[in-house]
Amino acid sequence: GLQRPDHVAADVPYYGAVPDGARAADWSRLSAALQGHFGEDDPACPPGAVATLESTLGDAGVNAELFLYPGAGPGFFDDTRGDGFVEDAARQAWIRTLEFLRKHLG
């Protein structure tokens, strides 16, 4: 979204690492609406880092909503991972994603 902001209308990342330089990035270039889904127990994107990212995005004027799912770790949405899949979190994230994309993409 930051590289080609004129080509992206909506962005929905699922977990992954919250970038270390999140505060330093020029988020104001991001014109896409953003919705993110993170597991509360994922060491790559701990709640504090997600909260910092959400605050930073808000300060930059980015239309963003980030969700943390309690009891969910890395790969909580991947139903092929028997040990990491969290059905309730995955279902809620998917419903939110579909509603978000319908709202922003039509």
C-alpha positions as CSV (number, residue, x, y, z in Angstrom):
1,G,0.0,0.0,0.0
2,L,2.8,2.5,0.7
3,Q,4.7,1.7,-2.5
4,R,1.7,2.3,-4.8
5,P,-1.0,4.0,-2.7
6,D,-3.0,5.0,-5.8
7,H,-3.5,1.3,-6.7
8,V,-4.7,0.0,-3.3
9,A,-8.2,0.8,-1.9
10,A,-8.2,-1.6,1.0
11,D,-5.7,-3.7,2.9
12,V,-6.3,-6.5,5.3
13,P,-3.1,-8.0,6.9
14,Y,-3.4,-11.1,9.0
15,Y,-0.7,-11.3,11.7
16,G,2.9,-11.3,10.5
17,A,5.5,-9.1,12.2
18,V,4.7,-5.5,13.1
19,P,7.7,-3.6,11.6
20,D,10.3,-2.3,14.0
21,G,10.4,1.0,12.3
22,A,6.6,1.5,12.4
23,R,6.9,4.9,13.9
24,A,9.5,6.0,11.3
25,A,7.5,5.0,8.2
26,D,5.6,7.7,6.2
27,W,2.2,6.2,6.8
28,S,0.5,9.4,5.6
29,R,1.1,8.1,2.0
30,L,-1.2,5.2,2.7
31,S,-4.6,6.1,1.3
32,A,-6.1,2.7,1.6
33,A,-8.4,1.7,4.4
34,L,-6.7,-0.8,6.7
35,Q,-8.0,-3.6,8.9
36,G,-5.5,-5.9,10.7
37,H,-5.9,-9.1,12.6
38,F,-3.4,-10.3,15.2
39,G,-3.2,-13.1,17.7
40,E,-2.7,-11.8,21.2
41,D,-0.2,-14.6,21.9
42,D,1.9,-14.1,18.7
43,P,5.5,-13.1,19.6
44,A,6.0,-11.5,16.2
45,C,3.2,-8.9,16.8
46,P,2.7,-8.6,20.6
47,P,-0.2,-6.4,21.8
48,G,2.1,-3.5,22.7
49,A,3.5,-3.4,19.2
50,V,0.0,-3.6,17.7
51,A,-1.2,-0.8,19.9
52,T,1.8,1.4,18.9
53,L,1.1,0.7,15.2
54,E,-2.6,1.6,15.6
55,S,-1.7,4.8,17.4
56,T,0.9,5.7,14.8
57,L,-1.5,5.0,11.9
58,G,-4.2,7.1,13.6
59,D,-1.7,10.0,14.1
60,A,-0.9,9.8,10.3
61,G,-4.6,10.0,9.4
62,V,-4.8,6.5,8.2
63,N,-8.3,4.9,8.3
64,A,-7.3,1.8,10.3
65,E,-8.8,-0.7,12.7
66,L,-6.6,-3.4,14.3
67,F,-8.0,-6.4,16.1
68,L,-6.3,-8.6,18.7
69,Y,-7.7,-12.1,19.4
70,P,-7.3,-13.4,22.9
71,G,-5.8,-16.9,23.1
72,A,-4.7,-16.8,19.5
73,G,-1.1,-17.2,18.4
74,P,0.8,-17.2,15.1
75,G,-1.2,-18.7,12.3
76,F,-4.5,-18.7,14.2
77,F,-6.4,-18.4,10.9
78,D,-4.7,-21.4,9.2
79,D,-7.1,-24.3,9.6
80,T,-4.4,-26.8,8.4
81,R,-2.4,-26.1,11.6
82,G,-4.0,-28.4,14.2
83,D,-2.1,-26.8,17.1
84,G,-2.3,-23.1,16.0
85,F,-5.8,-22.8,14.5
86,V,-8.2,-20.9,16.7
87,E,-11.7,-21.4,15.2
88,D,-13.6,-18.7,17.0
89,A,-10.9,-16.1,16.3
90,A,-10.6,-17.2,12.7
91,R,-14.4,-17.0,12.2
92,Q,-14.6,-13.6,13.8
93,A,-11.7,-12.3,11.7
94,W,-13.2,-13.6,8.5
95,I,-16.6,-12.0,9.1
96,R,-14.9,-8.7,9.9
97,T,-12.8,-9.0,6.8
98,L,-15.8,-9.6,4.5
99,E,-17.7,-6.7,6.0
100,F,-14.7,-4.4,5.7
101,L,-14.1,-5.4,2.0
102,R,-17.7,-5.0,1.1
103,K,-17.7,-1.6,2.7
104,H,-14.6,-0.3,1.0
105,L,-14.7,-2.2,-2.4
106,G,-18.4,-2.5,-3.0
